[in-house]
Amino acid sequence: MPGFEIFGDEERKQVNDVLESGVLMRYGFDGMRNNHWKAKEFETGFAHKMGVDYCQLVSNGTAALTVALVAAGIGAGDEVIMPCFTFVASFESILAIGAIPVLVDIDATLTLDPAAVAAAVTSKTRCVMPVHMCGSMANLDALQAICNKHDLLLLEDACQAIGGTYKGKALGSYGDLGCFSFDFVKTITCGEGGAVITNNKKYYTNADVYQDHGHDHIGNDRGAETHPVMGYNYRISELHAAVGLGQLGKFDTILSIQKRNYTIIRNALSTLEGITFREVPEGGEENYSFVNFFLPNEELAKKAHTAMANNGVEANFYWYTNNWHYINGWEHLRTIKTLGAVSDGIRNHLEKLNGTDFSKSDAIMGRTISSLVKIGWTEEEVKVRAEKMKAAIASVL
Ligand SMILES: *Cc1c(COP(=O)(O)O)cnc(C)c1O
């Protein structure tokens, strides 16, 4: 997955364009910048690749989620339904605007269980936020139907599934808004960066204004611009955007290498009795950044994970006991450890988390192993890896 594996001359060239003009900011300084508009160029190119009308670059993926929520009018006291298996950024981005994260179960897609979402809808629910974890997607048709029924926003976190598709649409482009991260370990990296995509002009304009202190970006005199609403600073720098532009040129290559490497590993593991793979909703195609599979039970999953490590196979993740990606590891959330005060609405809701039954997700996560697919590997290296994985897993089955 990580795009940094193939960092090279293309990224250096883009960064040098910026360094030579000395304009490290994405807005203004028109005369000095030698016509380099890296952030703008990235936005146009990425919107085109994703098949949407608008893209707004921001400082990181977590900021993208926050900006997307704000752009759609979500705020204090609003409930946002999110999965219990995701990165901490999901609840961080919701809490940052005073909204309430409502955590629900996942299913064998490793993403939001539509039945759990339907059961969690209240009169305060405003948004459903599926997170397309580890390269593949939630059942978006089922989630959209729930959103339509209750008039809710569908906001896709596609940070880990860039390039995957659902029913012919790029992940992130199906819902009302989609978010991406270009942090250092993502499929495409800016060093730090993120993006919001949408076909909704109003949401785009709101995002554009909000992420830059409320600047309306009308006219050529930045100091004279007005501020239609209060904003914040979630801007990306021109330097970071330049790195991303270099990476964007390699996007298709990255995806095709991922698919080749994934296929070799998946075919090898498919021959093992007892291994099953993560469910992909009908009409979906993964981005192939991880091979995700299930062992028959928790004990065997732990043993298989250890056996692979002992056999020298790195980059396999057992999320169930990991600090960052599953509710089990989020003691700080469950015990509401914040630096400052939180609202009663948030406190009351988070206090309920400890009593919430996530046994359905436990039963899935306890058996899940995700194996990162790197793009720097040669075909030969992947074949060797696949055989080692197979032998290690077979030794515990
Ligand atoms: C990486 C990631 C984010 C956050 O992105 P940052 O750029 O690191 O802030 C959000 N959601 C998911 C699923 C991620 O993997």
The ligand as an SDF file (V2000), in Angstrom:
LIG
                    3D

 15 15  0  0  0  0  0  0  0  0999 V2000
   -5.3250    7.1540    7.8790 C   0  0  0  0  0  0  0  0  0  0  0  0
   -6.7730    7.1450    8.1770 C   0  0  0  0  0  0  0  0  0  0  0  0
   -7.4550    8.2970    8.5860 C   0  0  0  0  0  0  0  0  0  0  0  0
   -6.7830    9.5770    8.9610 C   0  0  0  0  0  0  0  0  0  0  0  0
   -5.8930   10.0850    8.1230 O   0  0  0  0  0  0  0  0  0  0  0  0
   -4.6870   11.0470    8.6120 P   0  0  0  0  0  0  0  0  0  0  0  0
   -4.2640   11.6430    7.3260 O   0  0  0  0  0  0  0  0  0  0  0  0
   -3.6270   10.1750    9.2170 O   0  0  0  0  0  0  0  0  0  0  0  0
   -5.2560   12.0270    9.5660 O   0  0  0  0  0  0  0  0  0  0  0  0
   -8.8250    8.2350    8.7250 C   0  0  0  0  0  0  0  0  0  0  0  0
   -9.4980    7.0990    8.5180 N   0  0  0  0  0  0  0  0  0  0  0  0
   -8.8800    5.9600    8.1760 C   0  0  0  0  0  0  0  0  0  0  0  0
   -9.6820    4.7280    7.9300 C   0  0  0  0  0  0  0  0  0  0  0  0
   -7.4960    5.9360    8.0220 C   0  0  0  0  0  0  0  0  0  0  0  0
   -6.8830    4.7990    7.7080 O   0  0  0  0  0  0  0  0  0  0  0  0
  1  2  1  0
  2  3  1  0
  2 14  2  0
  3  4  1  0
  3 10  2  0
  4  5  1  0
  5  6  1  0
  6  7  2  0
  6  8  1  0
  6  9  1  0
 10 11  1  0
 11 12  2  0
 12 13  1  0
 12 14  1  0
 14 15  1  0
M  END
$$$$
